[in-house]
Amino acid sequence: MRIRVLLFAAAREAAGCGSFEIELPQGSTVREAQREIGERIPPLAARLPHCRIALDREFAEIDAALRDGAELAIIPPVSGG
């Protein structure tokens, strides 16, 4: 199945792009997508465990099931004052 990945803030900078697509087997979860993203973009791998992930515009748990055509947004922690 095809999953669209959107990257924001520091994740976008680390990847050098704002979005891309990955292919995963049917029945995959957010955790498996996270693993695939880290393998595909090594500079992002260390940041992923600290990021929030939204699945189809709703924050998702790591074991949430994915569907073909789903959209994952990688949202790093933000600090500021």
Secondary structure, 3 states (H helix, E strand, C coil): CEEEEEECHHHHHHHCCCEEEEECCCCCEHHHHHHHHHHHCHHHHCCHHHCEEEECCEECCCCCECCCCCEEEEECCCCCC
